[in-house]
């Protein structure tokens, strides 16, 4: 089989990227995958893999950065954006790219965009219903979404109670002032 010059170049960059990825040198690996993409290979499978692999690098870079900063979210949002762009490119090339949907969902989870993450998992499971990783991720996203909704509800309830207490206190001061104008200042001082 004779490979086109562009495919051969892209394959070499992919192999170099794979080698660096195995060595956990994700930034360098991403650079090689980028060079492979820039070689404009005509092989669609290879092009999909290059995008998927570069997405994996950016996921790793994001996770490492978050870990070093003690879980600070969104400081590496641009890396998650890169993941989403690469996964979108891979899915455009191959609408049944399980890794594209899976890695998209991981980035969306990190960005706390849970509804979109569930959608990504659901799309994948339509054509790959036995993919246990995606199925498990979808269940986990559901739990994260529920926890976020519960936390938001609790926050809203605390705000409502605080506002209600403030309003009651204002009413009490007005009643107190009606009988004795120095009433509430005496209690405060």
C-alpha positions as CSV (number, residue, x, y, z in Angstrom):
1,X,0.0,0.0,0.0
2,X,1.4,3.4,-1.0
3,X,0.6,6.2,1.3
4,X,0.3,9.8,0.2
5,X,3.1,12.1,1.2
6,X,0.8,14.0,3.5
7,X,-0.6,10.9,5.2
8,X,3.0,9.6,5.8
9,X,4.0,12.9,7.3
10,X,0.9,13.0,9.5
11,X,1.5,9.4,10.6
12,X,5.1,10.2,11.7
13,X,3.8,13.2,13.7
14,X,1.1,11.0,15.2
15,X,3.7,8.3,16.3
16,X,5.9,11.0,17.8
17,X,2.9,12.4,19.6
18,X,2.0,9.0,20.9
19,X,5.5,8.5,22.2
20,X,5.4,11.8,24.1
21,X,1.9,11.1,25.4
22,X,3.0,7.8,26.9
23,X,5.8,9.7,28.6
24,X,3.2,12.1,30.0
25,X,4.7,15.0,28.1
26,X,1.3,16.2,27.0
27,X,2.2,19.7,25.8
28,X,4.8,18.3,23.4
29,X,2.5,15.5,22.3
30,X,-0.2,18.0,21.5
31,X,2.4,19.9,19.4
32,X,3.1,16.8,17.3
33,X,-0.6,16.1,16.8
34,X,-1.1,19.7,15.7
35,X,1.7,19.3,13.2
36,X,0.0,16.1,12.0
37,X,-3.3,18.0,11.5
38,X,-1.4,20.8,9.8
39,X,0.0,18.3,7.3
40,X,-3.6,18.0,6.0
41,X,-3.7,14.2,5.7
42,X,-6.3,12.9,3.2
43,X,-7.0,9.8,5.4
44,X,-10.1,10.8,7.4
45,X,-9.5,8.1,10.1
46,X,-6.0,9.5,10.7
47,X,-7.3,13.0,10.9
48,X,-10.0,12.0,13.4
49,X,-7.4,10.2,15.6
50,X,-5.1,13.3,15.5
51,X,-7.9,15.5,16.8
52,X,-9.0,12.9,19.4
53,X,-5.4,12.5,20.6
54,X,-4.8,16.3,20.9
55,X,-8.1,16.5,22.8
56,X,-6.7,13.9,25.2
57,X,-3.5,16.0,25.7
58,X,-5.5,19.1,26.5
59,X,-7.7,17.1,29.0
60,X,-4.5,15.9,30.7
61,X,-3.1,19.4,30.8
62,X,-6.3,20.8,32.3
63,X,-6.5,18.1,35.0
64,X,-2.8,18.5,36.0
65,X,-3.2,22.3,36.2
66,X,-6.4,22.0,38.3
67,X,-4.7,19.5,40.6
68,X,-1.6,21.7,41.2
69,X,-3.9,24.6,42.0
70,X,-6.0,22.6,44.4
71,X,-9.0,22.2,42.1
72,X,-9.3,25.8,40.9
73,X,-12.0,25.6,38.2
74,X,-12.0,27.5,34.9
75,X,-8.4,28.7,35.1
76,X,-7.8,26.3,32.2
77,X,-11.1,26.8,30.5
78,X,-9.2,27.5,27.3
79,X,-7.9,24.0,27.3
80,X,-11.4,22.6,27.7
81,X,-12.4,24.8,24.8
82,X,-9.6,23.2,22.8
83,X,-10.9,19.8,23.8
84,X,-14.4,20.7,22.6
85,X,-13.1,22.1,19.3
86,X,-11.0,19.0,18.6
87,X,-13.9,16.6,19.6
88,X,-16.2,18.6,17.4
89,X,-13.8,18.3,14.5
90,X,-13.5,14.5,15.1
91,X,-17.3,14.1,15.3
92,X,-17.6,16.1,12.1
93,X,-15.2,13.7,10.4
94,X,-16.9,10.6,12.0
95,X,-20.4,11.1,13.5
96,X,-19.9,7.9,15.5
97,X,-16.6,8.9,17.2
98,X,-17.2,7.4,20.7
99,X,-14.0,9.0,22.0
100,X,-15.1,12.4,20.6
101,X,-18.3,12.3,22.5
102,X,-16.7,10.8,25.6
103,X,-13.9,13.5,25.8
104,X,-16.4,16.2,25.0
105,X,-18.5,15.1,28.0
106,X,-15.4,15.1,30.2
107,X,-14.6,18.7,29.2
108,X,-18.2,19.8,29.6
109,X,-18.3,18.2,33.1
110,X,-15.2,20.2,34.1
111,X,-16.9,23.3,32.9
112,X,-20.0,22.3,34.9
113,X,-22.1,22.2,31.7
114,X,-23.9,19.1,32.9
115,X,-26.9,19.2,30.5
116,X,-24.6,19.3,27.5
117,X,-22.4,16.5,28.9
118,X,-25.5,14.3,29.3
119,X,-26.4,15.1,25.7
120,X,-23.0,14.1,24.5
121,X,-23.2,10.8,26.3
122,X,-26.7,10.2,25.0
123,X,-25.6,10.8,21.4
124,X,-22.8,8.3,21.8
125,X,-25.0,5.7,23.4
126,X,-27.4,5.8,20.4
127,X,-24.9,4.1,18.2
128,X,-22.7,2.5,20.8
129,X,-25.1,1.3,23.5
130,X,-22.7,-1.1,25.1
131,X,-20.0,1.5,25.8
132,X,-19.8,1.1,29.6
133,X,-17.4,4.1,30.0
134,X,-19.9,6.5,28.4
135,X,-22.8,4.9,30.3
136,X,-21.1,5.2,33.6
137,X,-20.1,8.8,32.8
138,X,-23.7,9.7,32.0
139,X,-24.8,8.3,35.3
140,X,-22.1,10.3,37.1
141,X,-23.1,13.5,35.3
142,X,-26.7,13.0,36.4
143,X,-25.5,12.8,40.0
144,X,-23.4,15.9,39.6
145,X,-26.3,17.8,38.0
146,X,-28.6,16.8,40.8
147,X,-26.1,17.9,43.4
148,X,-25.7,21.2,41.7
149,X,-29.4,21.8,41.5
150,X,-29.8,20.8,45.2
151,X,-27.0,23.2,46.2
152,X,-28.5,26.0,44.2
153,X,-32.0,25.4,45.8
154,X,-30.4,25.4,49.3
155,X,-28.6,28.7,48.4
156,X,-31.9,30.3,47.2
157,X,-33.6,29.1,50.4
158,X,-30.9,30.6,52.6
159,X,-31.2,33.9,50.7
160,X,-35.0,33.8,51.1
161,X,-34.8,33.2,54.8
162,X,-32.2,35.9,55.3
163,X,-34.4,38.4,53.4
164,X,-37.4,37.4,55.3
165,X,-35.5,37.9,58.6
166,X,-34.3,41.3,57.5
167,X,-37.9,42.3,56.5
168,X,-39.2,41.1,59.9
169,X,-36.5,43.1,61.7
170,X,-37.5,46.2,59.8
171,X,-41.1,45.7,60.7
172,X,-40.2,45.2,64.4
173,X,-38.1,48.4,64.4
174,X,-41.0,50.4,62.9
175,X,-43.4,49.0,65.5
176,X,-40.9,49.8,68.2
177,X,-40.3,53.3,66.9
178,X,-44.1,53.9,66.9
179,X,-44.1,53.4,70.7
180,X,-40.7,54.7,71.5
181,X,-38.5,56.5,68.9
182,X,-35.3,55.6,70.9
183,X,-36.2,51.9,71.1
184,X,-34.0,50.3,68.5
185,X,-31.0,52.6,69.0
186,X,-31.0,51.6,72.6
187,X,-30.8,47.9,71.7
188,X,-28.0,48.5,69.2
189,X,-25.7,50.6,71.3
